[in-house]
Amino acid sequence: MVCRKCGKTFSDNLIICPHCGTENHRKTKRTISKPKVEVKKVKEVKDDDWEEEKPKKKPKKAKKFSAIKLSLIILIVFVALLVAIFCISKYAKDKQENASSANIEKLEKYYQNEDYEAMGEYLENLDYDVAYAKYNVVDGLYGRKTWQISSLKKDFDVMSKEDTLYTISPDLISFDIKVCFETLAEIEKLEEAGYQYGEEAACEAFKEEYHKALKKYLLLSDEEIDAAVATALSSENSSENDYLSYAEAAVTRLSEKYIKSEPETQAEQN
């Protein structure tokens, strides 16, 4: 490069003449044109910087990840809770079934031994369970049978005395007769249903006891008992009047059996 001022030569790469300090006009022109390039570079840098800054949006992804993570945790906790409830319920059910099996075994032992009194006492300490239906049915029938036959015996004891038979009215025993026939009708319904709980042995035994008591204490026949049971079966709201004829027959027969006629009494006195 030849300096325009001093005419000496110097390198084209120098901005000024090293001899006189005059600017290298060629270098200056290049320098002036560079800002455009630099601007472009700046723009490129800005673009590059923008591209590099894009990862700064990661917090949104992090938030999204946190929401998913939280949902998964909630789901896991919910599933674990369901499993825990299922396990607890199954444990409680198994425990109840084991206890129920032990109770049934005990009740069945009483039933087979015909120890209905002990069976009833054992039932009193148990919560209701459909598995005990057989024993509840038998216990109810046994309680009524015991009370009702006892009442028949008391009626008989009173009516079989000579000094009281004349004063006994059929109305006084019609109620005892009514409840006996209604219980027999209930046993008949259980039989018609096929003894679905397996209570056949006890029911048949109770039926036989009723027949014996009614024949012994009220002198009724099997035919009369069957007819009275049929009346109870045909009417859900039967009254004492429906069985009054059986009470009248019982009083009449007892009087004929236990009260002596006046001629017989006078003959014994002589």
ChimeraX commands (.cxc) that place a marker at each C-alpha (Angstrom):
marker #1 position 0.00,0.00,0.00 radius 0.5
marker #1 position 1.40,3.51,-0.96 radius 0.5
marker #1 position 0.54,6.35,1.42 radius 0.5
marker #1 position -1.31,9.14,-0.36 radius 0.5
marker #1 position 0.39,11.77,1.77 radius 0.5
marker #1 position 4.04,10.78,2.20 radius 0.5
marker #1 position 4.27,8.35,-0.70 radius 0.5
marker #1 position 5.88,5.59,1.37 radius 0.5
marker #1 position 4.73,2.04,1.24 radius 0.5
marker #1 position 3.23,-0.04,4.14 radius 0.5
marker #1 position 1.15,-3.12,4.65 radius 0.5
marker #1 position -2.42,-3.17,3.37 radius 0.5
marker #1 position -3.52,-4.59,6.73 radius 0.5
marker #1 position -2.54,-1.43,8.63 radius 0.5
marker #1 position -5.24,1.14,9.29 radius 0.5
marker #1 position -2.83,4.14,9.24 radius 0.5
marker #1 position 0.53,4.88,7.60 radius 0.5
marker #1 position 3.28,4.08,10.09 radius 0.5
marker #1 position 5.36,6.94,8.64 radius 0.5
marker #1 position 3.00,9.90,8.69 radius 0.5
marker #1 position -0.12,8.60,10.44 radius 0.5
marker #1 position -2.42,9.07,7.45 radius 0.5
marker #1 position -5.41,6.70,7.40 radius 0.5
marker #1 position -5.41,3.76,5.06 radius 0.5
marker #1 position -8.49,4.62,3.04 radius 0.5
marker #1 position -8.89,1.05,1.82 radius 0.5
marker #1 position -8.85,-0.35,5.29 radius 0.5
marker #1 position -11.22,2.34,6.49 radius 0.5
marker #1 position -13.74,1.44,3.78 radius 0.5
marker #1 position -13.59,-2.17,4.82 radius 0.5
marker #1 position -13.99,-1.21,8.43 radius 0.5
marker #1 position -17.00,0.94,7.68 radius 0.5
marker #1 position -18.67,-1.86,5.78 radius 0.5
marker #1 position -18.11,-4.29,8.61 radius 0.5
marker #1 position -20.91,-3.02,10.85 radius 0.5
marker #1 position -23.41,-4.50,8.46 radius 0.5
marker #1 position -21.71,-7.81,8.88 radius 0.5
marker #1 position -21.52,-7.23,12.57 radius 0.5
marker #1 position -25.20,-6.35,12.68 radius 0.5
marker #1 position -25.91,-9.55,10.95 radius 0.5
marker #1 position -23.73,-11.32,13.38 radius 0.5
marker #1 position -25.49,-9.61,16.22 radius 0.5
marker #1 position -28.78,-10.71,14.80 radius 0.5
marker #1 position -27.42,-14.19,14.38 radius 0.5
marker #1 position -26.14,-14.12,17.90 radius 0.5
marker #1 position -29.50,-12.94,19.12 radius 0.5
marker #1 position -31.13,-15.75,17.21 radius 0.5
marker #1 position -28.62,-18.15,18.64 radius 0.5
marker #1 position -29.16,-16.78,22.09 radius 0.5
marker #1 position -32.92,-17.15,21.64 radius 0.5
marker #1 position -32.47,-20.73,20.56 radius 0.5
marker #1 position -30.28,-21.34,23.56 radius 0.5
marker #1 position -32.76,-19.65,25.88 radius 0.5
marker #1 position -35.59,-21.94,24.85 radius 0.5
marker #1 position -34.66,-24.52,27.52 radius 0.5
marker #1 position -35.57,-21.84,30.06 radius 0.5
marker #1 position -39.18,-22.98,29.53 radius 0.5
marker #1 position -38.29,-26.20,31.34 radius 0.5
marker #1 position -40.04,-25.08,34.53 radius 0.5
marker #1 position -43.36,-25.57,32.72 radius 0.5
marker #1 position -42.33,-29.11,31.92 radius 0.5
marker #1 position -41.26,-29.52,35.48 radius 0.5
marker #1 position -44.66,-28.32,36.64 radius 0.5
marker #1 position -46.32,-30.71,34.25 radius 0.5
marker #1 position -44.10,-33.51,35.50 radius 0.5
marker #1 position -44.92,-32.59,39.09 radius 0.5
marker #1 position -48.66,-32.73,38.35 radius 0.5
marker #1 position -48.30,-36.17,36.75 radius 0.5
marker #1 position -46.16,-37.32,39.63 radius 0.5
marker #1 position -48.71,-36.06,42.14 radius 0.5
marker #1 position -51.52,-37.79,40.26 radius 0.5
marker #1 position -49.57,-41.04,40.27 radius 0.5
marker #1 position -48.93,-40.74,44.00 radius 0.5
marker #1 position -52.63,-40.10,44.66 radius 0.5
marker #1 position -53.56,-43.07,42.47 radius 0.5
marker #1 position -51.09,-45.33,44.27 radius 0.5
marker #1 position -52.39,-44.21,47.66 radius 0.5
marker #1 position -55.98,-44.77,46.53 radius 0.5
marker #1 position -55.21,-48.26,45.23 radius 0.5
marker #1 position -53.31,-49.07,48.41 radius 0.5
marker #1 position -56.30,-47.87,50.45 radius 0.5
marker #1 position -58.66,-50.08,48.45 radius 0.5
marker #1 position -56.36,-53.06,48.91 radius 0.5
marker #1 position -56.16,-52.37,52.64 radius 0.5
marker #1 position -59.95,-52.11,52.91 radius 0.5
marker #1 position -60.36,-55.33,50.93 radius 0.5
marker #1 position -57.83,-57.16,53.12 radius 0.5
marker #1 position -59.44,-55.90,56.33 radius 0.5
marker #1 position -62.93,-56.82,55.08 radius 0.5
marker #1 position -61.76,-60.26,54.02 radius 0.5
marker #1 position -60.05,-60.79,57.35 radius 0.5
marker #1 position -63.18,-59.72,59.23 radius 0.5
marker #1 position -65.36,-61.90,57.00 radius 0.5
marker #1 position -63.08,-64.91,57.43 radius 0.5
marker #1 position -63.02,-64.35,61.17 radius 0.5
marker #1 position -66.81,-64.10,61.27 radius 0.5
marker #1 position -67.18,-67.22,59.13 radius 0.5
marker #1 position -64.80,-69.13,61.39 radius 0.5
marker #1 position -66.73,-67.98,64.44 radius 0.5
marker #1 position -70.01,-68.79,62.70 radius 0.5
marker #1 position -68.75,-72.28,61.82 radius 0.5
marker #1 position -67.73,-72.88,65.43 radius 0.5
marker #1 position -71.14,-71.67,66.66 radius 0.5
marker #1 position -73.01,-73.84,64.16 radius 0.5
marker #1 position -70.98,-76.84,65.23 radius 0.5
marker #1 position -71.91,-76.17,68.87 radius 0.5
marker #1 position -75.59,-75.54,68.06 radius 0.5
marker #1 position -75.81,-78.65,65.92 radius 0.5
marker #1 position -74.43,-80.71,68.78 radius 0.5
marker #1 position -77.21,-79.42,71.06 radius 0.5
marker #1 position -79.75,-80.06,68.29 radius 0.5
marker #1 position -78.65,-83.66,67.70 radius 0.5
marker #1 position -78.75,-84.33,71.45 radius 0.5
marker #1 position -82.25,-82.76,71.57 radius 0.5
marker #1 position -80.96,-80.39,74.24 radius 0.5
marker #1 position -83.11,-77.53,72.97 radius 0.5
marker #1 position -82.96,-75.69,76.29 radius 0.5
marker #1 position -79.14,-75.37,76.12 radius 0.5
marker #1 position -79.37,-74.54,72.42 radius 0.5
marker #1 position -81.70,-71.63,73.17 radius 0.5
marker #1 position -79.45,-70.30,75.91 radius 0.5
marker #1 position -76.46,-70.44,73.55 radius 0.5
marker #1 position -78.41,-68.55,70.88 radius 0.5
marker #1 position -79.17,-65.74,73.31 radius 0.5
marker #1 position -75.47,-64.82,73.38 radius 0.5
marker #1 position -75.14,-64.68,69.58 radius 0.5
marker #1 position -75.93,-61.89,67.14 radius 0.5
marker #1 position -78.53,-62.71,64.51 radius 0.5
marker #1 position -77.13,-64.58,61.55 radius 0.5
marker #1 position -79.07,-66.24,58.75 radius 0.5
marker #1 position -76.75,-69.23,59.21 radius 0.5
marker #1 position -78.51,-69.87,62.53 radius 0.5
marker #1 position -82.01,-69.91,60.97 radius 0.5
marker #1 position -82.53,-73.62,61.65 radius 0.5
marker #1 position -81.78,-73.24,65.34 radius 0.5
marker #1 position -83.78,-70.02,65.72 radius 0.5
marker #1 position -86.85,-71.69,64.21 radius 0.5
marker #1 position -86.51,-74.73,66.45 radius 0.5
marker #1 position -85.86,-72.58,69.52 radius 0.5
marker #1 position -89.03,-70.55,68.88 radius 0.5
marker #1 position -91.15,-73.67,68.42 radius 0.5
marker #1 position -89.61,-75.36,71.45 radius 0.5
marker #1 position -90.36,-72.37,73.69 radius 0.5
marker #1 position -94.00,-72.23,72.61 radius 0.5
marker #1 position -94.43,-75.99,72.77 radius 0.5
marker #1 position -93.05,-76.12,76.32 radius 0.5
marker #1 position -95.30,-73.31,77.53 radius 0.5
marker #1 position -98.42,-74.48,75.70 radius 0.5
marker #1 position -98.24,-78.12,76.77 radius 0.5
marker #1 position -97.56,-76.97,80.33 radius 0.5
marker #1 position -100.75,-74.87,80.14 radius 0.5
marker #1 position -102.72,-77.88,78.90 radius 0.5
marker #1 position -101.47,-79.93,81.84 radius 0.5
marker #1 position -102.51,-77.21,84.28 radius 0.5
marker #1 position -105.95,-77.10,82.67 radius 0.5
marker #1 position -106.19,-80.86,83.03 radius 0.5
marker #1 position -105.07,-80.80,86.67 radius 0.5
marker #1 position -107.80,-78.28,87.45 radius 0.5
marker #1 position -110.57,-79.93,85.43 radius 0.5
marker #1 position -109.86,-83.44,86.66 radius 0.5
marker #1 position -110.76,-82.47,90.22 radius 0.5
marker #1 position -114.33,-83.32,91.17 radius 0.5
marker #1 position -114.93,-80.10,93.05 radius 0.5
marker #1 position -113.81,-77.82,90.23 radius 0.5
marker #1 position -114.92,-79.51,87.04 radius 0.5
marker #1 position -118.47,-78.21,87.34 radius 0.5
marker #1 position -117.19,-74.64,87.42 radius 0.5
marker #1 position -114.81,-74.92,84.43 radius 0.5
marker #1 position -116.15,-73.21,81.32 radius 0.5
marker #1 position -114.95,-74.16,77.83 radius 0.5
marker #1 position -114.14,-70.47,77.31 radius 0.5
marker #1 position -111.35,-70.77,79.88 radius 0.5
marker #1 position -109.40,-73.34,77.89 radius 0.5
marker #1 position -110.30,-72.24,74.34 radius 0.5
marker #1 position -107.29,-69.87,74.20 radius 0.5
marker #1 position -104.82,-72.63,75.18 radius 0.5
marker #1 position -106.35,-74.89,72.55 radius 0.5
marker #1 position -106.17,-72.11,69.92 radius 0.5
marker #1 position -102.42,-71.42,70.36 radius 0.5
marker #1 position -101.66,-75.16,70.28 radius 0.5
marker #1 position -103.43,-75.61,66.96 radius 0.5
marker #1 position -101.82,-72.47,65.52 radius 0.5
marker #1 position -98.36,-73.77,66.38 radius 0.5
marker #1 position -99.19,-77.12,64.83 radius 0.5
marker #1 position -100.33,-75.24,61.71 radius 0.5
marker #1 position -96.99,-73.43,61.61 radius 0.5
marker #1 position -95.16,-76.76,61.77 radius 0.5
marker #1 position -97.40,-77.98,58.94 radius 0.5
marker #1 position -96.32,-74.99,56.81 radius 0.5
marker #1 position -92.66,-75.75,57.48 radius 0.5
marker #1 position -93.29,-79.31,56.37 radius 0.5
marker #1 position -94.99,-78.14,53.17 radius 0.5
marker #1 position -91.95,-75.94,52.48 radius 0.5
marker #1 position -89.74,-79.01,52.72 radius 0.5
marker #1 position -88.07,-78.07,56.02 radius 0.5
marker #1 position -85.66,-75.83,54.13 radius 0.5
marker #1 position -83.42,-75.26,57.17 radius 0.5
marker #1 position -83.14,-78.95,58.07 radius 0.5
marker #1 position -85.40,-78.69,61.12 radius 0.5
marker #1 position -87.49,-81.76,60.26 radius 0.5
marker #1 position -86.44,-83.99,63.18 radius 0.5
marker #1 position -87.33,-81.42,65.85 radius 0.5
marker #1 position -90.60,-80.40,64.16 radius 0.5
marker #1 position -91.80,-83.97,63.84 radius 0.5
marker #1 position -90.93,-84.60,67.50 radius 0.5
marker #1 position -92.80,-81.45,68.57 radius 0.5
marker #1 position -95.83,-82.43,66.49 radius 0.5
marker #1 position -95.95,-85.82,68.16 radius 0.5
marker #1 position -95.72,-84.24,71.62 radius 0.5
marker #1 position -98.63,-81.91,70.80 radius 0.5
marker #1 position -100.78,-84.82,69.66 radius 0.5
marker #1 position -100.02,-86.80,72.81 radius 0.5
marker #1 position -100.74,-83.84,75.08 radius 0.5
marker #1 position -104.03,-82.93,73.36 radius 0.5
marker #1 position -105.19,-86.54,73.53 radius 0.5
marker #1 position -104.06,-87.04,77.13 radius 0.5
marker #1 position -105.12,-83.76,78.73 radius 0.5
marker #1 position -108.16,-82.81,76.60 radius 0.5
marker #1 position -109.18,-86.29,75.38 radius 0.5
marker #1 position -109.29,-85.13,71.73 radius 0.5
marker #1 position -108.90,-87.60,68.89 radius 0.5
marker #1 position -106.35,-87.44,66.07 radius 0.5
marker #1 position -109.15,-86.65,63.63 radius 0.5
marker #1 position -110.30,-83.68,65.73 radius 0.5
marker #1 position -106.72,-82.41,66.04 radius 0.5
marker #1 position -106.18,-82.62,62.28 radius 0.5
marker #1 position -109.47,-80.82,61.64 radius 0.5
marker #1 position -108.54,-78.03,64.06 radius 0.5
marker #1 position -105.10,-77.64,62.40 radius 0.5
marker #1 position -106.83,-77.39,59.03 radius 0.5
marker #1 position -108.96,-74.56,60.46 radius 0.5
marker #1 position -105.82,-72.75,61.63 radius 0.5
marker #1 position -104.22,-73.18,58.20 radius 0.5
marker #1 position -107.24,-71.84,56.34 radius 0.5
marker #1 position -107.56,-68.71,58.48 radius 0.5
marker #1 position -104.66,-66.41,59.35 radius 0.5
marker #1 position -106.80,-64.53,61.89 radius 0.5
marker #1 position -108.64,-67.33,63.61 radius 0.5
marker #1 position -110.37,-66.60,66.91 radius 0.5
marker #1 position -110.99,-68.59,70.06 radius 0.5
marker #1 position -114.58,-69.15,68.92 radius 0.5
marker #1 position -113.24,-71.24,66.03 radius 0.5
marker #1 position -111.97,-73.77,68.57 radius 0.5
marker #1 position -114.73,-73.49,71.17 radius 0.5
marker #1 position -116.33,-76.74,70.03 radius 0.5
marker #1 position -113.11,-78.62,70.83 radius 0.5
marker #1 position -112.98,-77.01,74.27 radius 0.5
marker #1 position -116.60,-78.01,74.89 radius 0.5
marker #1 position -115.85,-81.57,73.83 radius 0.5
marker #1 position -112.85,-81.67,76.18 radius 0.5
marker #1 position -114.86,-80.45,79.19 radius 0.5
marker #1 position -117.67,-82.91,78.46 radius 0.5
marker #1 position -115.34,-85.89,78.17 radius 0.5
marker #1 position -113.36,-84.96,81.26 radius 0.5
marker #1 position -116.57,-84.62,83.27 radius 0.5
marker #1 position -117.73,-88.05,82.10 radius 0.5
marker #1 position -114.40,-89.57,83.01 radius 0.5
marker #1 position -113.67,-87.93,86.34 radius 0.5
marker #1 position -117.07,-86.93,87.77 radius 0.5
marker #1 position -119.17,-89.74,89.16 radius 0.5
marker #1 position -122.89,-89.75,88.75 radius 0.5
marker #1 position -125.10,-89.15,91.82 radius 0.5
marker #1 position -126.32,-92.80,92.12 radius 0.5
marker #1 position -122.75,-94.06,92.10 radius 0.5
marker #1 position -121.79,-91.51,94.76 radius 0.5
marker #1 position -124.74,-92.51,97.01 radius 0.5
marker #1 position -123.96,-96.24,96.61 radius 0.5
marker #1 position -120.39,-95.69,97.76 radius 0.5
marker #1 position -121.58,-93.67,100.73 radius 0.5
marker #1 position -123.96,-96.49,101.82 radius 0.5
marker link #1:1,2 radius 0.2
marker link #1:2,3 radius 0.2
marker link #1:3,4 radius 0.2
marker link #1:4,5 radius 0.2
marker link #1:5,6 radius 0.2
marker link #1:6,7 radius 0.2
marker link #1:7,8 radius 0.2
marker link #1:8,9 radius 0.2
marker link #1:9,10 radius 0.2
marker link #1:10,11 radius 0.2
marker link #1:11,12 radius 0.2
marker link #1:12,13 radius 0.2
marker link #1:13,14 radius 0.2
marker link #1:14,15 radius 0.2
marker link #1:15,16 radius 0.2
marker link #1:16,17 radius 0.2
marker link #1:17,18 radius 0.2
marker link #1:18,19 radius 0.2
marker link #1:19,20 radius 0.2
marker link #1:20,21 radius 0.2
marker link #1:21,22 radius 0.2
marker link #1:22,23 radius 0.2
marker link #1:23,24 radius 0.2
marker link #1:24,25 radius 0.2
marker link #1:25,26 radius 0.2
marker link #1:26,27 radius 0.2
marker link #1:27,28 radius 0.2
marker link #1:28,29 radius 0.2
marker link #1:29,30 radius 0.2
marker link #1:30,31 radius 0.2
marker link #1:31,32 radius 0.2
marker link #1:32,33 radius 0.2
marker link #1:33,34 radius 0.2
marker link #1:34,35 radius 0.2
marker link #1:35,36 radius 0.2
marker link #1:36,37 radius 0.2
marker link #1:37,38 radius 0.2
marker link #1:38,39 radius 0.2
marker link #1:39,40 radius 0.2
marker link #1:40,41 radius 0.2
marker link #1:41,42 radius 0.2
marker link #1:42,43 radius 0.2
marker link #1:43,44 radius 0.2
marker link #1:44,45 radius 0.2
marker link #1:45,46 radius 0.2
marker link #1:46,47 radius 0.2
marker link #1:47,48 radius 0.2
marker link #1:48,49 radius 0.2
marker link #1:49,50 radius 0.2
marker link #1:50,51 radius 0.2
marker link #1:51,52 radius 0.2
marker link #1:52,53 radius 0.2
marker link #1:53,54 radius 0.2
marker link #1:54,55 radius 0.2
marker link #1:55,56 radius 0.2
marker link #1:56,57 radius 0.2
marker link #1:57,58 radius 0.2
marker link #1:58,59 radius 0.2
marker link #1:59,60 radius 0.2
marker link #1:60,61 radius 0.2
marker link #1:61,62 radius 0.2
marker link #1:62,63 radius 0.2
marker link #1:63,64 radius 0.2
marker link #1:64,65 radius 0.2
marker link #1:65,66 radius 0.2
marker link #1:66,67 radius 0.2
marker link #1:67,68 radius 0.2
marker link #1:68,69 radius 0.2
marker link #1:69,70 radius 0.2
marker link #1:70,71 radius 0.2
marker link #1:71,72 radius 0.2
marker link #1:72,73 radius 0.2
marker link #1:73,74 radius 0.2
marker link #1:74,75 radius 0.2
marker link #1:75,76 radius 0.2
marker link #1:76,77 radius 0.2
marker link #1:77,78 radius 0.2
marker link #1:78,79 radius 0.2
marker link #1:79,80 radius 0.2
marker link #1:80,81 radius 0.2
marker link #1:81,82 radius 0.2
marker link #1:82,83 radius 0.2
marker link #1:83,84 radius 0.2
marker link #1:84,85 radius 0.2
marker link #1:85,86 radius 0.2
marker link #1:86,87 radius 0.2
marker link #1:87,88 radius 0.2
marker link #1:88,89 radius 0.2
marker link #1:89,90 radius 0.2
marker link #1:90,91 radius 0.2
marker link #1:91,92 radius 0.2
marker link #1:92,93 radius 0.2
marker link #1:93,94 radius 0.2
marker link #1:94,95 radius 0.2
marker link #1:95,96 radius 0.2
marker link #1:96,97 radius 0.2
marker link #1:97,98 radius 0.2
marker link #1:98,99 radius 0.2
marker link #1:99,100 radius 0.2
marker link #1:100,101 radius 0.2
marker link #1:101,102 radius 0.2
marker link #1:102,103 radius 0.2
marker link #1:103,104 radius 0.2
marker link #1:104,105 radius 0.2
marker link #1:105,106 radius 0.2
marker link #1:106,107 radius 0.2
marker link #1:107,108 radius 0.2
marker link #1:108,109 radius 0.2
marker link #1:109,110 radius 0.2
marker link #1:110,111 radius 0.2
marker link #1:111,112 radius 0.2
marker link #1:112,113 radius 0.2
marker link #1:113,114 radius 0.2
marker link #1:114,115 radius 0.2
marker link #1:115,116 radius 0.2
marker link #1:116,117 radius 0.2
marker link #1:117,118 radius 0.2
marker link #1:118,119 radius 0.2
marker link #1:119,120 radius 0.2
marker link #1:120,121 radius 0.2
marker link #1:121,122 radius 0.2
marker link #1:122,123 radius 0.2
marker link #1:123,124 radius 0.2
marker link #1:124,125 radius 0.2
marker link #1:125,126 radius 0.2
marker link #1:126,127 radius 0.2
marker link #1:127,128 radius 0.2
marker link #1:128,129 radius 0.2
marker link #1:129,130 radius 0.2
marker link #1:130,131 radius 0.2
marker link #1:131,132 radius 0.2
marker link #1:132,133 radius 0.2
marker link #1:133,134 radius 0.2
marker link #1:134,135 radius 0.2
marker link #1:135,136 radius 0.2
marker link #1:136,137 radius 0.2
marker link #1:137,138 radius 0.2
marker link #1:138,139 radius 0.2
marker link #1:139,140 radius 0.2
marker link #1:140,141 radius 0.2
marker link #1:141,142 radius 0.2
marker link #1:142,143 radius 0.2
marker link #1:143,144 radius 0.2
marker link #1:144,145 radius 0.2
marker link #1:145,146 radius 0.2
marker link #1:146,147 radius 0.2
marker link #1:147,148 radius 0.2
marker link #1:148,149 radius 0.2
marker link #1:149,150 radius 0.2
marker link #1:150,151 radius 0.2
marker link #1:151,152 radius 0.2
marker link #1:152,153 radius 0.2
marker link #1:153,154 radius 0.2
marker link #1:154,155 radius 0.2
marker link #1:155,156 radius 0.2
marker link #1:156,157 radius 0.2
marker link #1:157,158 radius 0.2
marker link #1:158,159 radius 0.2
marker link #1:159,160 radius 0.2
marker link #1:160,161 radius 0.2
marker link #1:161,162 radius 0.2
marker link #1:162,163 radius 0.2
marker link #1:163,164 radius 0.2
marker link #1:164,165 radius 0.2
marker link #1:165,166 radius 0.2
marker link #1:166,167 radius 0.2
marker link #1:167,168 radius 0.2
marker link #1:168,169 radius 0.2
marker link #1:169,170 radius 0.2
marker link #1:170,171 radius 0.2
marker link #1:171,172 radius 0.2
marker link #1:172,173 radius 0.2
marker link #1:173,174 radius 0.2
marker link #1:174,175 radius 0.2
marker link #1:175,176 radius 0.2
marker link #1:176,177 radius 0.2
marker link #1:177,178 radius 0.2
marker link #1:178,179 radius 0.2
marker link #1:179,180 radius 0.2
marker link #1:180,181 radius 0.2
marker link #1:181,182 radius 0.2
marker link #1:182,183 radius 0.2
marker link #1:183,184 radius 0.2
marker link #1:184,185 radius 0.2
marker link #1:185,186 radius 0.2
marker link #1:186,187 radius 0.2
marker link #1:187,188 radius 0.2
marker link #1:188,189 radius 0.2
marker link #1:189,190 radius 0.2
marker link #1:190,191 radius 0.2
marker link #1:191,192 radius 0.2
marker link #1:192,193 radius 0.2
marker link #1:193,194 radius 0.2
marker link #1:194,195 radius 0.2
marker link #1:195,196 radius 0.2
marker link #1:196,197 radius 0.2
marker link #1:197,198 radius 0.2
marker link #1:198,199 radius 0.2
marker link #1:199,200 radius 0.2
marker link #1:200,201 radius 0.2
marker link #1:201,202 radius 0.2
marker link #1:202,203 radius 0.2
marker link #1:203,204 radius 0.2
marker link #1:204,205 radius 0.2
marker link #1:205,206 radius 0.2
marker link #1:206,207 radius 0.2
marker link #1:207,208 radius 0.2
marker link #1:208,209 radius 0.2
marker link #1:209,210 radius 0.2
marker link #1:210,211 radius 0.2
marker link #1:211,212 radius 0.2
marker link #1:212,213 radius 0.2
marker link #1:213,214 radius 0.2
marker link #1:214,215 radius 0.2
marker link #1:215,216 radius 0.2
marker link #1:216,217 radius 0.2
marker link #1:217,218 radius 0.2
marker link #1:218,219 radius 0.2
marker link #1:219,220 radius 0.2
marker link #1:220,221 radius 0.2
marker link #1:221,222 radius 0.2
marker link #1:222,223 radius 0.2
marker link #1:223,224 radius 0.2
marker link #1:224,225 radius 0.2
marker link #1:225,226 radius 0.2
marker link #1:226,227 radius 0.2
marker link #1:227,228 radius 0.2
marker link #1:228,229 radius 0.2
marker link #1:229,230 radius 0.2
marker link #1:230,231 radius 0.2
marker link #1:231,232 radius 0.2
marker link #1:232,233 radius 0.2
marker link #1:233,234 radius 0.2
marker link #1:234,235 radius 0.2
marker link #1:235,236 radius 0.2
marker link #1:236,237 radius 0.2
marker link #1:237,238 radius 0.2
marker link #1:238,239 radius 0.2
marker link #1:239,240 radius 0.2
marker link #1:240,241 radius 0.2
marker link #1:241,242 radius 0.2
marker link #1:242,243 radius 0.2
marker link #1:243,244 radius 0.2
marker link #1:244,245 radius 0.2
marker link #1:245,246 radius 0.2
marker link #1:246,247 radius 0.2
marker link #1:247,248 radius 0.2
marker link #1:248,249 radius 0.2
marker link #1:249,250 radius 0.2
marker link #1:250,251 radius 0.2
marker link #1:251,252 radius 0.2
marker link #1:252,253 radius 0.2
marker link #1:253,254 radius 0.2
marker link #1:254,255 radius 0.2
marker link #1:255,256 radius 0.2
marker link #1:256,257 radius 0.2
marker link #1:257,258 radius 0.2
marker link #1:258,259 radius 0.2
marker link #1:259,260 radius 0.2
marker link #1:260,261 radius 0.2
marker link #1:261,262 radius 0.2
marker link #1:262,263 radius 0.2
marker link #1:263,264 radius 0.2
marker link #1:264,265 radius 0.2
marker link #1:265,266 radius 0.2
marker link #1:266,267 radius 0.2
marker link #1:267,268 radius 0.2
marker link #1:268,269 radius 0.2
marker link #1:269,270 radius 0.2
view
